[in-house]
Amino acid sequence: MDFKIDACRTRDEVKSVLDRYVKFYNEQRPCYAIGYDTPVNYRKRYYRGELERKNTFDSRILTEEPKFIQKRRKQAHPELVSTSENENC
């Protein structure tokens, strides 16, 4: 679907096109990650209790250093990684 954002000449036109796209994305476009449902409908079904709650963050271990930094450090200097850090991965 073409929203013709390249034809916009003013800030208000861009805002209007973006608003229409967000509305389309949330209300009409089926999303693969949520079973080809729309985000609006998926949210309604979730709050009605029709969908199972997924505890995606409950098992995560929070650290001061982001995981991507830890991974880069380990790749660059694997000899400097302590055994306690290996156990937390």
Summary of the structure (lengths in Angstrom):
residues: 89
radius of gyration: 21.8
end to end distance: 42.9
largest distance: 58.5
contacts: 149
relative contact order: 0.07
helix: 57%
strand: 2%
